[in-house]
Amino acid sequence: MNWLDYRLHDFLLFAPDAYWRLFEQANHGVWPLPLAFPLLIAICLGAYWRFRRTVPYLAVGALGMAWAWCGGFFVDRWYAQINWLASYAAPAFYLQALLIVGTGIIWGRRHELAVSTWRRLAGLILVVGASFLYPLAAFTRGQGIMGGEFVGIATDPTAVATLGFGLIARGPLTAICIPIPLAVCVTSFLTLWAMGSWQAAVPLAVIATILISRLPPSKPPTGARAADH
Amino acid sequence: MNRRAVIQGIAGVAATAMLTASGPAAAAVSGWRRIPSTKVQIPSVGIGSWITFNVGSDPVLLDRSTRVIAAFLEEGGGVIDSSPMYGSSQATIGHALAQLGDAGRVFSADKVWTSAADARGQLEQTGRRWGIGRFDLLQVHNLIDWQANLELLFALKAAGQLGHVGITTSHGRRHGDLERIMATQPVDFVQLTYNLADREAESRLLPLAHEKGIAVIVNRPFRRGALIRHLSGKPLPAMAPELRAESWAQISLKFILGHPAVTCVIPATTRVDHVRENKRVVLGPMPDAAMRQGLAAHFADL
C-alpha cells in the first residue's frame, strides 16, 4: 500500500453534520454537567483575580476530571461511534488525566506562575477562550448552546484549556500539559480542515501559540558582549 | 391505499423477481443488468454508504438515512454496499431494513476488511449489523490479505452461504494487482473507481472485466461530491436533452453506465431527492462510445 496515494480527505470517515451533532447528543444526555467544568475554571480564575493566588488543587483536579470524563464519555462512547480510531485514542485521555492529577499531588502547592508575562497572558486567553468562547461557536453552525463544545466533554476545548494552564504554570506541570493536548490539537486541526470547517483555524492558532512559547528566550547580541572588552 | 402505493407494490414484486431470478422478462426491464457469472439481474443504480450512513446512534440522522433507503427501495432497490471500515454504516443499514423490510429488493453487498485470521468473526459481526444471514455479495476490501480472504469467500459461496464473491479498490489504487487478480481468480465482481475525472480503469480493467465476464461496481462516481461541486453552474453538454439528463449528476452517472463493462454504480447520498434523481438516470438512453468521448471532451474543456 502506498500511503502517498492517500489524501487527508480520504481519512475522514464521517460527514460534518454527524460530527457536530455528537456534541448536541452528548451534552443533552448529561445536561447541565457540561457547565460544571467551565464553572470550576471560573472559580479558579476568580480566586486568582480577587486574591492574586492560584488554586492549584482545584485547577489540577478539574483538569484531571475533565480529561478522564472527556476520554471515557465523549471519545470512547460518542466519537468512537463514527470514528473507530477514537477508541484507540481514549487511553491517551486517561493517561493525561493521571499525569495532571499525579503531578498536582506530588508537587502540591508548589505551583508557581510562569515568569513571563506574555506566557501568562497567552495562557489566560487560551483558558478563557476554551472555557467560555468555544461553546458559542455552536451558534455559527446553526446549533444552540446544547451543541456547544464544552471543556470536559469535547476534546478541543479540553486540550486548549490544558495548554493554557500549561502556559500559566511553571515547572513539571508545564511539561505534562503540552504533549498530549498538542497532539489533540494537531488531530483536531487535520479533522476540521478535512471537514472544511473554519474552526480548523482555532487549533492551528493554538498550536502556533504553543510552539512560539516554547522558543528559547532571545539572547543578548553577541556584539554588545564583545564591546565590553 | 393510493395509486402511488399500488404502483410501488407492483414495482416491488417485479424487483423481487428480478433480484432472485433471471430470464427474458428481466432483460426487458430498463436499467437492470445481468451479472455475467450467475445471470442474476440487478438494478444498474445502487447506493453506497461511505460517510453518508456513518451517523452513530443519532436518532435524527438514523431517521434521515432510513428515509433515503426507503426512497431507494421505492425506486426499485438494488445494490446497497457497505464495509466494516465505514463506521456505523452497516448498523444504519440494518436499522433501516429492520423498519422497512427489504421485500427482496436489496442486493446486499459488504466487504471483508481485516486479515484472514479475523475474517470469519468480522463477517459474523457484519451479518448481525445488517440483520441478515446471507449476503448476495461479499468483497475483499482494498485487496487486504486477498489470497486468504478470497479463499474464504469462495468456500462460503461453494457452501451456499454467499451469492457472489468480489474484490475492491478505490481512488485508482493498485490497479496492477487488481488486474492480476481479475485475470487469475474466478471472482464474480470487481469494484473500482471510475468517473469523468478518474478514467484509468478504461485502459485495462474495464476491458478485462468485459472479456472475463466479471461484473463491475463503480464507486466514487462523484468523487465524494467534489465532482458535482466542481461542475455546479457549468453548462451541461449539448447532448444532455438527447440523453434525457437534467443535471451534471445524471450526466456523470450516464457516462459511467454507458460503458458496456459497467454493471452497477453506487452513488452515496444523504438526500431523498438525490436518490430519486440518481435512479431516474436509467429512464433515458445511455451514451454510446462516441457520445461518451464527447462527454469526456466537454468535461475536459470545462
Boltz contact constraints between the chains, C-beta under 6 A:
constraints:
  - contact:
      token1: [A, 5]
      token2: [B, 173]
      max_distance: 6.0
  - contact:
      token1: [A, 13]
      token2: [B, 54]
      max_distance: 6.0
  - contact:
      token1: [A, 13]
      token2: [B, 87]
      max_distance: 6.0
  - contact:
      token1: [A, 14]
      token2: [B, 54]
      max_distance: 6.0
  - contact:
      token1: [A, 15]
      token2: [B, 51]
      max_distance: 6.0
  - contact:
      token1: [A, 18]
      token2: [B, 55]
      max_distance: 6.0
  - contact:
      token1: [A, 18]
      token2: [B, 61]
      max_distance: 6.0
  - contact:
      token1: [A, 21]
      token2: [B, 58]
      max_distance: 6.0
  - contact:
      token1: [A, 81]
      token2: [B, 56]
      max_distance: 6.0
  - contact:
      token1: [A, 81]
      token2: [B, 88]
      max_distance: 6.0
  - contact:
      token1: [A, 82]
      token2: [B, 54]
      max_distance: 6.0
  - contact:
      token1: [A, 82]
      token2: [B, 56]
      max_distance: 6.0
  - contact:
      token1: [A, 82]
      token2: [B, 87]
      max_distance: 6.0
